[in-house]
Amino acid sequence: MAVYEFKGIYADTGKSAKGYREADNPKALRASLRRDGILLTTAQEEKEKNKRRHKDINFGALFGRVKSSDVAVMTRQLATLVRAGIPLVESLSALTEQVEREGLVRVLTTVRESVNEGTSFAKSLAEHPKVFPVLYVNMVAAGEVSGTLESVLERLADFMEGQSRLKGKVLGALAYPAAMVLIGIGLVTFLMIAVVPKVTSIFENIGQALPWYTQLLIFVSKTVGSYWWLLILLAAGAIFGLRRWVKTPAGRMKWDRMKLALPIFGRLNLLVAVARFARTLSALLSSGVQLLAAMEIGRNVLENAKLEAVVTSAIESIREGQSVAEPLKRSGAFPPMLTHMVAVGEKTGQLEQMLENVSRAYEADVEVKVAALTSLLEPLMIVCLGAAVGFITMAILMPLIQMNELVQ
């Protein structure tokens, strides 16, 4: 069954209609639209459309990837429609007209047709893993079984919006220091290639020994100016090799261990991972997902091999009858507050609420640490840039001053 992008006219009102719909062939599409009161004018299969886009290099398609923020907004709208008592298929139809992201419209059209044919909502979503992750599908499945789909969708929207906010704050706070680093590297490189060689050329015939820092500056300037292409190749090769190494199991484990051991940044990486893990577990358990299944899904959101190994060991211990907190505490990889709150939640039967409290506390801690780190990095970048420019200036001016003294 193919997906068609169609345009047509409502028979009763004469208004234009457009969208996406699955059908075996154009004739079946025309019949399906006629049942909905739409007279088909044009239709195009998605495969043919995508082939033409590849030939024409449609830049709109390059930026049409569905983002988690798009899914979060869609989920919030779907929860509102379902809570209002609108049937799921009609709610999905309404969403296809409201959503602006073209890729998401196609996915929702396919999901709607699948649900209309009798497939469960969760299984229909599972056919699009790049848009709807395992966590999303499992929570929807639990909501369908328990009859609380609208509540689960609202919880999902809250969860995804919270994750997007946290990620946005971290990236936004680090954007300025990163820009400063790039500007500084660009400025120093320009000075080394375009300015320093012209100025230092006057030192070649003076017959006077130059200070070591001036000799170093001249050497670096000649190296960068003559072998810039080699330096770029070496940097690209190093990055490529590092990425290949990190993709191996042993390399990823060592890399993730190193990230957690870094001063300042290591603690920040740990807090971000633990906050995401705690909020994921809380959302899943509150939606009715079983503990072991929730742990399996929560493990995948940590994005750190060392922490994932700890959770894997904890899952095996839980299967053997141990509590959740004990293996996490025994590993020493997770912060004490998390293990303590989990232990209290298990004893009181409020594990979801305790995990929610932990995630909020760590997210607030991350925001404070990121703000402090940003306030520290900004002046540090300025000092480093000033030191680099000052070194270049001193290396050039000092021989000139010495020459002037000799002349006098």
C-alpha positions as CSV (number, residue, x, y, z in Angstrom):
1,M,0.0,0.0,0.0
2,A,1.5,3.4,-1.1
3,V,1.1,6.8,0.4
4,Y,-0.3,9.5,-1.9
5,E,-0.2,13.3,-1.6
6,F,-3.5,14.5,-3.0
7,K,-5.3,17.7,-3.8
8,G,-9.1,17.9,-4.3
9,I,-12.3,19.8,-3.7
10,Y,-15.0,19.2,-1.1
11,A,-18.2,18.3,-3.1
12,D,-20.6,20.1,-0.7
13,T,-18.7,23.4,-0.1
14,G,-16.3,23.7,-3.0
15,K,-13.4,24.4,-0.7
16,S,-9.9,23.0,-1.6
17,A,-8.6,19.9,0.2
18,K,-5.1,18.5,0.4
19,G,-3.2,15.9,2.5
20,Y,-1.8,12.4,2.5
21,R,-3.6,9.1,2.3
22,E,-2.7,5.4,1.9
23,A,-4.2,3.5,-1.0
24,D,-3.4,0.5,-3.1
25,N,-3.6,2.5,-6.3
26,P,-5.0,5.8,-7.7
27,K,-8.4,4.3,-8.4
28,A,-8.7,3.1,-4.7
29,L,-7.5,6.6,-3.6
30,R,-10.2,8.3,-5.6
31,A,-12.9,6.0,-4.2
32,S,-11.7,6.5,-0.6
33,L,-11.7,10.3,-1.0
34,R,-15.2,10.2,-2.6
35,R,-16.5,8.4,0.5
36,D,-15.3,11.4,2.5
37,G,-17.0,13.9,0.1
38,I,-13.8,14.9,-1.6
39,L,-13.4,15.1,-5.4
40,L,-9.8,14.2,-6.4
41,T,-8.0,16.6,-8.7
42,T,-4.4,15.5,-8.5
43,A,-2.5,12.7,-6.7
44,Q,1.2,11.8,-6.5
45,E,2.8,8.8,-4.9
46,E,5.4,9.6,-2.3
47,K,8.1,7.4,-3.9
48,E,7.9,9.2,-7.2
49,K,7.9,12.6,-5.4
50,N,11.0,11.6,-3.4
51,K,12.8,10.5,-6.5
52,R,12.3,13.9,-8.2
53,R,13.4,15.6,-5.0
54,H,16.7,13.8,-5.0
55,K,17.2,14.8,-8.6
56,D,16.3,18.5,-8.0
57,I,18.1,18.7,-4.6
58,N,15.1,20.1,-2.7
59,F,16.7,21.9,0.2
60,G,13.3,22.1,2.0
61,A,13.4,18.3,2.3
62,L,16.9,18.5,3.9
63,F,15.5,20.4,6.8
64,G,12.2,18.5,7.0
65,R,13.4,16.1,9.6
66,V,10.9,15.5,12.4
67,K,12.2,16.9,15.7
68,S,11.2,15.9,19.2
69,S,9.8,19.3,19.8
70,D,7.4,18.8,16.8
71,V,6.3,15.4,18.3
72,A,5.8,17.1,21.7
73,V,3.5,19.8,20.3
74,M,1.6,17.1,18.3
75,T,1.2,15.0,21.4
76,R,-0.2,17.9,23.4
77,Q,-2.7,18.6,20.6
78,L,-3.7,14.9,20.4
79,A,-4.2,14.7,24.2
80,T,-6.5,17.7,24.0
81,L,-8.6,16.2,21.2
82,V,-8.9,12.8,22.9
83,R,-9.8,14.3,26.2
84,A,-12.6,16.2,24.5
85,G,-14.1,12.9,23.5
86,I,-13.2,13.0,19.8
87,P,-12.5,9.4,18.4
88,L,-8.8,8.6,17.9
89,V,-9.1,8.3,14.1
90,E,-10.9,11.7,13.8
91,S,-8.3,13.3,16.1
92,L,-5.5,12.0,13.9
93,S,-7.3,13.4,10.8
94,A,-7.5,16.8,12.5
95,L,-3.8,16.7,13.4
96,T,-2.8,16.1,9.8
97,E,-4.4,19.4,8.9
98,Q,-2.8,21.3,11.9
99,V,0.7,20.0,11.8
100,E,3.1,22.0,9.7
101,R,6.1,19.7,9.4
102,E,5.6,17.7,6.2
103,G,7.4,14.6,7.4
104,L,5.2,14.4,10.4
105,V,2.1,14.8,8.3
106,R,3.1,11.8,6.2
107,V,3.7,9.7,9.4
108,L,0.4,10.7,11.0
109,T,-1.4,9.9,7.8
110,T,0.1,6.4,7.8
111,V,-0.7,5.9,11.5
112,R,-4.3,7.1,11.0
113,E,-4.9,4.6,8.1
114,S,-3.3,1.8,10.2
115,V,-5.5,2.6,13.2
116,N,-8.6,2.8,10.9
117,E,-7.8,-0.7,9.7
118,G,-8.0,-2.1,13.2
119,T,-4.3,-2.0,14.3
120,S,-3.7,-0.6,17.8
121,F,-2.4,2.9,18.2
122,A,0.9,1.7,19.8
123,K,1.6,-0.8,17.1
124,S,0.9,1.8,14.4
125,L,3.4,4.2,16.1
126,A,6.0,1.4,16.4
127,E,6.2,1.3,12.6
128,H,8.0,4.7,12.7
129,P,10.8,4.3,15.3
130,K,12.7,7.3,14.0
131,V,9.8,9.6,15.0
132,F,8.3,7.7,18.0
133,P,11.0,6.1,20.2
134,V,10.4,3.0,22.3
135,L,9.6,5.0,25.4
136,Y,6.8,6.8,23.5
137,V,5.3,3.5,22.1
138,N,5.4,1.7,25.5
139,M,3.7,4.6,27.3
140,V,0.9,4.7,24.6
141,A,0.5,0.9,24.8
142,A,0.1,1.1,28.6
143,G,-2.4,4.0,28.2
144,E,-4.4,1.9,25.7
145,V,-4.6,-1.1,28.0
146,S,-5.5,0.9,31.1
147,G,-8.0,3.2,29.3
148,T,-6.1,6.3,30.2
149,L,-4.7,7.3,26.9
150,E,-5.4,11.0,27.2
151,S,-3.6,11.2,30.6
152,V,-0.6,9.3,29.2
153,L,-0.5,11.6,26.2
154,E,-0.4,14.6,28.4
155,R,2.3,13.0,30.5
156,L,4.3,12.3,27.4
157,A,3.9,15.9,26.2
158,D,5.1,17.2,29.6
159,F,8.0,14.7,29.5
160,M,9.2,15.6,26.0
161,E,8.8,19.4,26.6
162,G,10.8,19.1,29.8
163,Q,13.6,17.2,28.0
164,S,13.6,19.8,25.2
165,R,13.8,22.7,27.7
166,L,16.7,21.1,29.6
167,K,18.6,20.3,26.4
168,G,17.9,23.8,25.0
169,K,19.2,25.5,28.2
170,V,22.4,23.5,28.2
171,L,23.1,24.1,24.5
172,G,22.0,27.7,24.7
173,A,24.3,28.4,27.7
174,L,27.3,26.8,26.0
175,A,26.7,28.4,22.6
176,Y,28.5,31.7,23.5
177,P,31.7,30.1,24.8
178,A,31.7,27.8,21.7
179,A,31.3,30.8,19.4
180,M,34.1,32.6,21.2
181,V,36.4,29.6,20.7
182,L,35.7,29.5,17.0
183,I,36.2,33.3,16.6
184,G,39.4,33.1,18.6
185,I,40.8,30.3,16.5
186,G,39.8,32.1,13.3
187,L,41.4,35.4,14.4
188,V,44.7,33.8,15.5
189,T,44.9,31.8,12.3
190,F,44.3,34.9,10.2
191,L,47.1,36.7,12.1
192,M,49.5,33.8,11.6
193,I,48.8,33.5,7.9
194,A,48.2,37.0,6.7
195,V,49.8,39.4,9.2
196,V,52.7,37.8,11.0
197,P,54.7,36.8,7.8
198,K,54.7,40.3,6.4
199,V,55.8,41.9,9.7
200,T,58.5,39.3,10.6
201,S,60.0,39.4,7.1
202,I,62.0,42.5,8.2
203,F,63.8,40.4,10.8
204,E,65.5,38.1,8.2
205,N,68.4,40.4,7.3
206,I,69.1,42.2,10.5
207,G,71.8,39.7,11.5
208,Q,70.6,39.8,15.2
209,A,69.6,36.9,17.4
210,L,65.9,37.0,17.9
211,P,64.2,36.1,21.2
212,W,63.0,32.6,21.6
213,Y,59.3,33.6,21.5
214,T,59.8,35.5,18.3
215,Q,61.5,32.5,16.7
216,L,58.6,30.3,17.9
217,L,56.1,32.7,16.4
218,I,57.9,32.7,13.1
219,F,58.1,28.9,13.1
220,V,54.4,28.5,13.9
221,S,53.5,31.1,11.3
222,K,55.5,29.4,8.5
223,T,54.1,26.0,9.5
224,V,50.5,27.1,9.4
225,G,51.0,29.1,6.2
226,S,52.8,26.3,4.3
227,Y,51.1,23.2,5.7
228,W,47.6,24.4,6.5
229,W,46.2,21.7,4.2
230,L,48.1,19.0,6.1
231,L,47.0,20.3,9.4
232,I,43.3,20.2,8.3
233,L,43.8,16.6,7.0
234,L,45.4,15.6,10.3
235,A,42.6,17.2,12.3
236,A,39.9,15.5,10.1
237,G,41.7,12.2,10.3
238,A,42.0,12.5,14.1
239,I,38.2,13.3,14.4
240,F,37.3,10.4,12.1
241,G,39.5,8.0,13.9
242,L,38.1,9.1,17.3
243,R,34.5,8.7,16.1
244,R,35.3,5.2,14.7
245,W,37.0,4.2,18.0
246,V,34.1,5.6,20.1
247,K,31.7,3.4,18.1
248,T,33.4,0.2,19.3
249,P,32.2,-1.3,22.6
250,A,35.6,-0.9,24.3
251,G,36.1,2.6,22.9
252,R,32.7,3.8,23.9
253,M,33.1,2.4,27.5
254,K,36.5,4.2,27.9
255,W,35.2,7.4,26.3
256,D,32.1,7.5,28.5
257,R,34.2,6.8,31.6
258,M,36.5,9.6,30.7
259,K,33.5,12.0,30.2
260,L,32.3,11.2,33.8
261,A,35.8,11.7,35.2
262,L,36.3,15.2,33.7
263,P,36.6,18.0,36.2
264,I,33.5,20.2,36.3
265,F,32.1,18.7,33.1
266,G,32.0,15.2,34.4
267,R,29.6,16.1,37.2
268,L,27.5,18.0,34.8
269,N,27.3,15.0,32.4
270,L,26.3,12.7,35.3
271,L,23.5,15.1,36.5
272,V,22.1,15.4,33.0
273,A,22.0,11.6,32.5
274,V,20.6,10.9,35.9
275,A,17.9,13.6,35.6
276,R,16.8,12.1,32.2
277,F,16.9,8.6,33.6
278,A,14.8,9.5,36.7
279,R,12.2,11.4,34.7
280,T,11.9,8.6,32.1
281,L,11.4,6.0,34.8
282,S,8.8,8.2,36.6
283,A,6.8,8.8,33.4
284,L,6.8,5.1,32.4
285,L,5.8,3.8,35.9
286,S,3.1,6.5,36.2
287,S,1.7,5.3,32.9
288,G,1.5,1.7,34.0
289,V,4.6,0.2,32.4
290,Q,6.1,-2.6,34.4
291,L,9.3,-1.9,36.4
292,L,11.7,-4.2,34.4
293,A,10.4,-2.9,31.1
294,A,10.7,0.7,32.4
295,M,14.3,0.0,33.5
296,E,15.2,-1.4,30.0
297,I,13.8,1.7,28.3
298,G,15.4,4.1,30.9
299,R,18.8,2.5,30.4
300,N,18.7,3.6,26.7
301,V,18.2,7.3,27.6
302,L,21.3,7.5,29.7
303,E,23.6,7.7,26.7
304,N,26.6,6.6,28.7
305,A,28.0,3.1,28.5
306,K,29.2,3.0,32.1
307,L,25.9,4.0,33.5
308,E,24.1,1.7,31.1
309,A,26.2,-1.3,32.4
310,V,25.2,-0.4,36.0
311,V,21.5,-0.4,35.1
312,T,21.9,-3.7,33.2
313,S,23.4,-5.3,36.3
314,A,20.6,-3.7,38.4
315,I,18.0,-5.3,36.1
316,E,19.5,-8.7,36.6
317,S,19.6,-8.1,40.4
318,I,15.9,-7.0,40.4
319,R,15.0,-10.2,38.5
320,E,16.6,-12.2,41.4
321,G,14.4,-10.4,43.9
322,Q,16.6,-7.5,45.1
323,S,15.3,-3.9,45.4
324,V,15.9,-1.2,42.8
325,A,18.0,1.0,45.1
326,E,20.5,-1.7,46.4
327,P,22.3,-2.5,43.1
328,L,22.4,1.2,42.1
329,K,23.9,2.1,45.5
330,R,26.4,-0.7,45.4
331,S,27.7,0.4,42.0
332,G,28.7,3.8,43.3
333,A,28.1,5.3,39.9
334,F,24.8,7.1,40.7
335,P,24.5,10.0,43.2
336,P,23.6,9.1,46.7
337,M,20.4,11.2,46.6
338,L,19.0,9.1,43.8
339,T,19.6,5.8,45.5
340,H,18.2,7.2,48.8
341,M,15.1,8.6,47.2
342,V,14.5,5.4,45.3
343,A,14.8,3.3,48.5
344,V,12.3,5.6,50.2
345,G,9.9,5.4,47.2
346,E,10.1,1.6,47.3
347,K,9.3,1.4,51.0
348,T,6.4,3.9,50.8
349,G,5.0,2.8,47.4
350,Q,5.6,6.2,45.9
351,L,8.5,5.3,43.6
352,E,7.2,7.4,40.6
353,Q,6.8,10.5,42.8
354,M,10.2,10.1,44.3
355,L,11.8,9.7,40.9
356,E,9.9,12.8,39.7
357,N,11.3,14.8,42.7
358,V,14.8,13.6,41.9
359,S,14.6,14.6,38.3
360,R,13.3,18.1,39.2
361,A,16.1,18.5,41.8
362,Y,18.8,17.5,39.4
363,E,17.4,19.5,36.5
364,A,17.5,22.6,38.7
365,D,21.1,21.7,39.8
366,V,22.1,21.4,36.1
367,E,20.7,24.8,35.3
368,V,22.6,26.4,38.2
369,K,25.8,24.6,37.3
370,V,25.5,25.6,33.6
371,A,24.9,29.2,34.5
372,A,27.9,29.2,36.8
373,L,30.0,27.4,34.1
374,T,29.0,29.9,31.5
375,S,29.8,32.9,33.7
376,L,33.2,31.3,34.3
377,L,33.9,30.4,30.7
378,E,33.1,33.8,29.2
379,P,35.9,35.8,30.9
380,L,38.2,32.8,30.5
381,M,37.7,32.8,26.8
382,I,38.4,36.5,26.6
383,V,41.6,36.2,28.7
384,C,42.8,33.3,26.5
385,L,42.1,35.3,23.3
386,G,43.8,38.4,24.8
387,A,46.8,36.3,25.9
388,A,47.2,34.9,22.3
389,V,47.0,38.3,20.7
390,G,49.3,39.7,23.4
391,F,51.9,37.0,22.8
392,I,51.9,37.8,19.0
393,T,52.2,41.5,19.7
394,M,55.1,41.1,22.1
395,A,56.9,38.7,19.8
396,I,56.8,41.3,17.1
397,L,57.4,44.5,19.1
398,M,60.3,43.3,21.3
399,P,62.8,42.8,18.4
400,L,61.7,46.2,16.9
401,I,62.4,47.9,20.3
402,Q,65.8,46.2,20.5
403,M,66.7,47.3,16.9
404,N,65.7,50.9,17.8
405,E,68.0,50.8,20.8
406,L,70.9,49.5,18.8
407,V,70.4,52.3,16.2
408,Q,70.5,54.9,18.9
